[in-house]
């Protein structure tokens, strides 16, 4: 008998042609192919488009909570909104809503970066918004637990903890605490620093959201009676109490000593990326303002200061290697006759091609002495990570011709009679740098900064708000001294004593309180942040681990258990509604 196709009969061939073709797909028993991520994303957008829009609006609403607008109650509204929007959704959809909130928030908050380019603004905003993805996912997961409002507040601290450390040392701009630097929450910084302020703000917002959910369930079930509403009203009352608790926190302000300080803002020629102008221009501005101060002192119009403060980059030339810069600075210091803290760019003594961002104590008799080198240079602003690879693609990086070398110790300096803690520019946003400086003996803080690139964009106001929070956190007066503004004097209680306008040459004088005592926040350091962040992360982990352990136990005992974490969450949700769903 023949084999192969020739053996097929005509009837079999006709029957095969008559059968409809089965759709192509995976082999029997193989898992079905999932749609690719663009399709899944579009499907999620179609399904959650309203929630996505509301999340984006919440992000936009969070922007004016920060300076220069300072509508701080919007920080509570935004926190509550994200908690409500992620509630009842999967972790994946919660993560998407977190991103949908984070992107417009950071794009609006960091709009001052448009001076560099809108593409830079968008790129940094995307990176920052990515941290809101696990935040949203965690909020969605822990919303199935009891006391979810507590874990939600902890997750906000965890998000800021991570964002302030990675990548490249982190970028802590946009913390809830920095929107609450002159609010009832501010004094809490003296107990647990910026993380405790963030926790209190998030706790209030999520607790108000919980109370609103409970009342809504009761109203929907027709059970909105005073007795049934009492837990929700109690939760709202607790939220208000947390907000008012700052008034009960003692903020130490009594001075152990004082020093008369002059703050010199020399100004620059123009705002933007090219603020430096030609060499010596900014230095000459500060020399001129200091000599005018010396003339006013000699004429009796101004009292002789004990020390003078210049800003970051007051000298754009290395005074150790450029005789003209050395002579200009030395002449101004001798004219005023007291030590001057000079901000200067200095060539690294051993690492060829690197530069250091320093604050130098310049004595009228002995010249330059002790100095502090900025520990946290700004990535892509003061140094370029992966320069060899990225510079071939991004030509704009050529505007950072030399990388800054980081310092290795805190900036405690003896400037005349005052033992000051020097913090340079963006370092004021990093908890550890400021705390270490105070714990190493600083009696007052100086923030040397150069915001000329971002003048009239709102960035100087945002940075000044951080100085105000640091004053309360550490019980120290803080002097912000800027090339072009805003220079300011902040009292230990966070109140603003004096400030300059932007792009003006000005000199501020003040009796600066010096303090030796440390706050609770100084003593506990980062412990509150680690504890709160870890609590939120463990709660999130338990939402996945707890039901599995329960199923394993129930399976071993033969008892029926919860199907999964979602079912358990549904029961919790019903319980929070006062039993409204069951009674319906």
ZAMARGU-4260 file (C-alpha; in steps of 0.2 Angstrom, whole numbers, plus 5000, padded with zeros to 4 digits):
<rodrens>
0) 5000/5000/5000 | 5006/5017/4996 | 5009/5029/5010 | 5009/5048/5012 | 4997/5060/5004
5) 4992/5049/4990 | 4983/5038/5002 | 4970/5051/5006 | 4953/5047/4999 | 4943/5060/4989
10) 4930/5060/5003 | 4942/5064/5017 | 4949/5078/5006 | 4932/5085/5004 | 4928/5084/5022
15) 4943/5092/5027 | 4940/5107/5015 | 4923/5109/5022 | 4928/5111/5040 | 4930/5129/5046
20) 4948/5133/5050 | 4951/5135/5069 | 4959/5151/5074 | 4977/5152/5076 | 4983/5152/5094
25) 4995/5144/5106 | 4996/5125/5107 | 4985/5116/5118 | 4990/5118/5136 | 5001/5133/5132
30) 4997/5149/5141 | 4988/5162/5131 | 4999/5176/5125 | 4996/5192/5135 | 4993/5208/5125
35) 5009/5219/5124 | 5011/5233/5136 | 5005/5247/5125 | 4988/5238/5123 | 4987/5235/5141
40) 4991/5254/5145 | 4978/5259/5133 | 4965/5247/5140 | 4969/5254/5157 | 4967/5272/5152
45) 4950/5268/5144 | 4945/5259/5160 | 4951/5272/5172 | 4951/5288/5162 | 4941/5298/5174
50) 4952/5292/5189 | 4967/5296/5178 | 4961/5314/5175 | 4956/5316/5193 | 4974/5310/5199
55) 4982/5323/5187 | 4971/5337/5194 | 4976/5332/5211 | 4994/5333/5206 | 4991/5350/5199
60) 4982/5355/5214 | 4998/5350/5225 | 5009/5363/5215 | 5002/5379/5223 | 5004/5371/5241
65) 5022/5375/5239 | 5031/5392/5237 | 5029/5404/5230 | 5010/5402/5232 | 5010/5393/5249
70) 4992/5387/5249 | 4997/5373/5261 | 4980/5366/5264 | 4980/5359/5246 | 4994/5347/5252
75) 4980/5339/5263 | 4968/5339/5248 | 4980/5330/5236 | 4985/5317/5249 | 4967/5313/5252
80) 4963/5313/5234 | 4976/5300/5230 | 4971/5289/5244 | 4953/5289/5238 | 4957/5286/5220
85) 4968/5271/5223 | 4956/5263/5235 | 4948/5247/5229 | 4960/5246/5214 | 4973/5233/5210
90) 4991/5238/5215 | 4995/5240/5196 | 4981/5252/5193 | 4986/5261/5209 | 5003/5263/5203
95) 4997/5270/5187 | 4986/5283/5196 | 5002/5287/5207 | 5011/5291/5191 | 4997/5301/5184
100) 4997/5312/5199 | 5016/5313/5201 | 5020/5319/5183 | 5010/5335/5182 | 5015/5339/5200
105) 5033/5338/5197 | 5032/5346/5180 | 5023/5361/5188 | 5034/5362/5204 | 5050/5360/5194
110) 5045/5372/5180 | 5060/5383/5186 | 5071/5371/5177 | 5064/5378/5160 | 5079/5389/5161
115) 5089/5374/5156 | 5076/5368/5144 | 5058/5361/5145 | 5065/5344/5140 | 5076/5344/5156
120) 5060/5349/5166 | 5050/5335/5158 | 5064/5322/5160 | 5067/5326/5178 | 5048/5326/5181
125) 5047/5309/5174 | 5061/5302/5185 | 5053/5309/5200 | 5035/5304/5196 | 5041/5286/5194
130) 5043/5286/5213 | 5024/5289/5214 | 5021/5272/5205 | 5026/5261/5221 | 5017/5274/5232
135) 5001/5272/5222 | 5003/5253/5222 | 5006/5253/5240 | 4991/5264/5244 | 4980/5253/5234
140) 4986/5237/5242 | 4986/5244/5260 | 4968/5251/5258 | 4962/5233/5260 | 4969/5233/5278
145) 4962/5240/5294 | 4970/5257/5299 | 4975/5260/5281 | 4976/5278/5284 | 4991/5275/5296
150) 5000/5264/5283 | 4996/5276/5269 | 5005/5290/5279 | 5020/5279/5282 | 5021/5275/5263
155) 5022/5294/5259 | 5037/5295/5271 | 5044/5279/5262 | 5042/5287/5245 | 5051/5303/5251
160) 5065/5292/5259 | 5068/5283/5243 | 5067/5299/5232 | 5079/5308/5243 | 5093/5295/5240
165) 5092/5288/5223 | 5098/5290/5209 | 5114/5300/5211 | 5111/5304/5229 | 5093/5308/5226
170) 5083/5324/5224 | 5071/5328/5239 | 5062/5343/5231 | 5043/5342/5233 | 5042/5334/5250
175) 5026/5337/5259 | 5036/5345/5273 | 5043/5358/5262 | 5025/5364/5258 | 5022/5366/5277
180) 5036/5377/5283 | 5025/5390/5291 | 5009/5380/5296 | 5003/5372/5312 | 5013/5356/5307
185) 5030/5365/5306 | 5035/5364/5325 | 5034/5345/5323 | 5051/5346/5314 | 5059/5350/5331
190) 5054/5332/5336 | 5057/5321/5321 | 5063/5333/5307 | 5055/5334/5290 | 5050/5316/5289
195) 5038/5318/5304 | 5031/5334/5296 | 5027/5324/5281 | 5020/5310/5291 | 5008/5322/5300
200) 5002/5330/5284 | 4999/5313/5276 | 4991/5306/5291 | 4979/5320/5292 | 4975/5319/5274
205) 4972/5300/5274 | 4962/5301/5290 | 4950/5314/5283 | 4949/5303/5267 | 4944/5288/5279
210) 4931/5298/5288 | 4924/5304/5271 | 4923/5286/5265 | 4914/5280/5281 | 4901/5294/5280
215) 4898/5291/5262 | 4894/5273/5265 | 4882/5277/5279 | 4873/5290/5269 | 4872/5278/5255
220) 4864/5265/5266 | 4852/5277/5274 | 4861/5275/5291 | 4868/5292/5294 | 4864/5294/5312
225) 4874/5302/5325 | 4878/5286/5333 | 4883/5277/5317 | 4893/5293/5312 | 4902/5294/5328
230) 4918/5284/5323 | 4920/5295/5307 | 4918/5311/5317 | 4930/5304/5329 | 4942/5301/5315
235) 4940/5319/5308 | 4943/5326/5325 | 4959/5316/5327 | 4965/5323/5310 | 4962/5340/5317
240) 4971/5336/5333 | 4986/5330/5323 | 4986/5346/5313 | 4985/5356/5329 | 4998/5346/5339
245) 5012/5357/5332 | 5006/5371/5344 | 5010/5360/5359 | 5028/5357/5353 | 5041/5368/5362
250) 5053/5376/5349 | 5069/5381/5358 | 5074/5399/5353 | 5083/5407/5368 | 5101/5413/5363
255) 5116/5408/5372 | 5126/5422/5363 | 5124/5433/5348 | 5135/5439/5334 | 5133/5454/5323
260) 5132/5448/5305 | 5132/5457/5289 | 5125/5448/5273 | 5132/5454/5257 | 5122/5451/5241
265) 5132/5458/5227 | 5121/5454/5212 | 5124/5447/5195 | 5124/5455/5178 | 5109/5444/5171
270) 5098/5430/5176 | 5099/5413/5167 | 5113/5401/5162 | 5125/5414/5158 | 5124/5424/5174
275) 5143/5424/5177 | 5146/5436/5163 | 5165/5440/5161 | 5178/5434/5174 | 5179/5445/5190
280) 5162/5454/5187 | 5152/5445/5201 | 5168/5446/5212 | 5169/5464/5209 | 5151/5467/5214
285) 5153/5459/5231 | 5170/5468/5234 | 5161/5485/5229 | 5146/5481/5241 | 5158/5476/5255
290) 5169/5492/5253 | 5153/5502/5254 | 5148/5493/5270 | 5165/5498/5277 | 5162/5516/5272
295) 5146/5516/5281 | 5154/5509/5296 | 5167/5522/5296 | 5154/5536/5294 | 5144/5529/5309
300) 5129/5525/5298 | 5130/5506/5302 | 5137/5497/5317 | 5153/5487/5314 | 5149/5469/5311
305) 5158/5454/5319 | 5159/5445/5303 | 5153/5446/5285 | 5145/5433/5274 | 5147/5431/5255
310) 5137/5419/5244 | 5141/5404/5234 | 5152/5408/5219 | 5155/5425/5225 | 5172/5423/5217
315) 5171/5413/5200 | 5190/5413/5199 | 5201/5403/5211 | 5209/5415/5223 | 5223/5403/5226
320) 5229/5403/5208 | 5223/5420/5202 | 5232/5434/5210 | 5219/5447/5204 | 5205/5437/5213
325) 5216/5435/5229 | 5220/5454/5229 | 5202/5459/5226 | 5195/5448/5240 | 5209/5452/5252
330) 5207/5471/5249 | 5189/5470/5253 | 5191/5460/5269 | 5205/5472/5275 | 5193/5486/5272
335) 5179/5479/5283 | 5192/5473/5296 | 5183/5457/5301 | 5183/5439/5295 | 5173/5436/5279
340) 5165/5419/5273 | 5169/5419/5255 | 5161/5407/5242 | 5173/5403/5228 | 5176/5390/5215
345) 5193/5382/5218 | 5204/5370/5207 | 5206/5354/5216 | 5224/5353/5223 | 5228/5335/5217
350) 5214/5329/5205 | 5218/5337/5188 | 5202/5345/5179 | 5191/5345/5195 | 5185/5360/5204
355) 5178/5362/5222 | 5164/5373/5228 | 5170/5380/5244 | 5166/5392/5258 | 5183/5400/5264
360) 5186/5409/5280 | 5196/5425/5275 | 5204/5434/5289 | 5209/5452/5288 | 5226/5449/5295
365) 5230/5431/5290 | 5221/5429/5274 | 5212/5413/5269 | 5211/5399/5282 | 5198/5385/5285
370) 5186/5380/5272 | 5172/5369/5268 | 5169/5360/5252 | 5151/5356/5246 | 5148/5337/5249
375) 5134/5335/5237 | 5137/5342/5220 | 5122/5343/5209 | 5121/5329/5195 | 5121/5337/5178
380) 5123/5354/5185 | 5140/5353/5194 | 5145/5336/5188 | 5140/5325/5173 | 5137/5306/5177
385) 5143/5295/5163 | 5150/5310/5154 | 5160/5300/5141 | 5144/5291/5135 | 5131/5305/5137
390) 5141/5320/5130 | 5141/5312/5113 | 5122/5312/5113 | 5118/5328/5123 | 5129/5343/5117
395) 5121/5354/5131 | 5132/5345/5144 | 5147/5354/5137 | 5141/5369/5148 | 5147/5359/5163
400) 5165/5358/5157 | 5173/5352/5173 | 5166/5341/5187 | 5165/5346/5205 | 5174/5336/5218
405) 5163/5332/5233 | 5169/5337/5251 | 5171/5324/5264 | 5166/5333/5281 | 5153/5344/5288
410) 5155/5363/5286 | 5158/5369/5304 | 5169/5384/5303 | 5174/5397/5316 | 5171/5414/5308
415) 5176/5427/5320 | 5167/5425/5336 | 5154/5413/5328 | 5155/5394/5326 | 5144/5393/5310
420) 5138/5378/5300 | 5141/5381/5281 | 5128/5372/5270 | 5130/5376/5251 | 5114/5378/5240
425) 5104/5362/5237 | 5112/5354/5252 | 5099/5362/5263 | 5086/5350/5256 | 5096/5335/5262
430) 5092/5330/5280 | 5108/5321/5284 | 5120/5335/5279 | 5111/5348/5289 | 5109/5337/5305
435) 5127/5332/5304 | 5133/5350/5303 | 5123/5354/5319 | 5128/5339/5329 | 5146/5343/5325
440) 5144/5360/5334 | 5137/5373/5323 | 5128/5387/5333 | 5120/5394/5318 | 5118/5389/5300
445) 5123/5398/5284 | 5116/5393/5267 | 5128/5400/5254 | 5118/5399/5237 | 5119/5405/5220
450) 5101/5405/5212 | 5105/5417/5198 | 5102/5404/5185 | 5084/5402/5192 | 5080/5420/5196
455) 5061/5425/5195 | 5056/5407/5193 | 5050/5403/5211 | 5065/5392/5214 | 5073/5404/5227
460) 5057/5405/5237 | 5056/5386/5237 | 5074/5385/5244 | 5071/5398/5257 | 5056/5388/5263
465) 5068/5374/5267 | 5079/5386/5277 | 5064/5390/5287 | 5060/5372/5291 | 5078/5369/5296
470) 5078/5383/5308 | 5064/5375/5318 | 5071/5357/5316 | 5087/5362/5323 | 5083/5377/5334
475) 5096/5387/5325 | 5095/5404/5316 | 5098/5402/5297 | 5106/5415/5286 | 5103/5412/5267
480) 5116/5422/5257 | 5113/5423/5238 | 5122/5431/5224 | 5106/5438/5217 | 5093/5434/5230
485) 5084/5429/5240 | 5096/5433/5254 | 5087/5431/5271 | 5088/5430/5290 | 5078/5417/5298
490) 5075/5416/5317 | 5076/5399/5326 | 5057/5399/5327 | 5057/5399/5308 | 5050/5417/5307
495) 5058/5428/5293 | 5066/5443/5300 | 5074/5451/5284 | 5075/5447/5266 | 5081/5455/5250
500) 5073/5457/5233 | 5080/5447/5218 | 5093/5455/5207 | 5097/5469/5218 | 5113/5473/5227
505) 5110/5474/5245 | 5117/5472/5263 | 5108/5465/5278 | 5114/5467/5296 | 5107/5458/5311
510) 5111/5452/5328 | 5112/5433/5325 | 5107/5422/5340 | 5119/5408/5343 | 5113/5392/5352
515) 5122/5377/5359 | 5107/5366/5364 | 5101/5352/5352 | 5083/5348/5348 | 5075/5331/5349
520) 5076/5330/5330 | 5095/5332/5332 | 5097/5318/5344 | 5086/5305/5335 | 5093/5309/5318
525) 5085/5298/5304 | 5077/5286/5316 | 5059/5292/5314 | 5061/5292/5295 | 5067/5274/5294
530) 5054/5268/5307 | 5040/5276/5298 | 5046/5271/5281 | 5049/5253/5287 | 5031/5252/5295
535) 5023/5257/5278 | 5033/5244/5268 | 5030/5230/5280 | 5011/5234/5280 | 5012/5233/5261
540) 5022/5217/5261 | 5009/5209/5273 | 4995/5212/5261 | 5003/5199/5250 | 5010/5188/5263
545) 4997/5187/5276 | 4983/5179/5265 | 4995/5166/5259 | 5000/5161/5277 | 4981/5161/5281
550) 4977/5149/5267 | 4992/5138/5271 | 4986/5137/5289 | 4968/5134/5284 | 4973/5121/5271
555) 4983/5111/5284 | 4968/5112/5296 | 4955/5108/5283 | 4945/5124/5287 | 4939/5136/5274
560) 4948/5152/5274 | 4948/5169/5264 | 4951/5167/5246 | 4963/5180/5244 | 4968/5198/5251
565) 4955/5206/5240 | 4941/5196/5248 | 4948/5201/5265 | 4949/5219/5260 | 4931/5219/5254
570) 4926/5213/5272 | 4936/5227/5279 | 4928/5240/5268 | 4911/5234/5273 | 4916/5235/5291
575) 4922/5253/5289 | 4906/5257/5281 | 4897/5253/5298 | 4890/5238/5290 | 4880/5248/5277
580) 4884/5236/5263 | 4877/5221/5273 | 4862/5230/5279 | 4857/5236/5262
</rodrens>
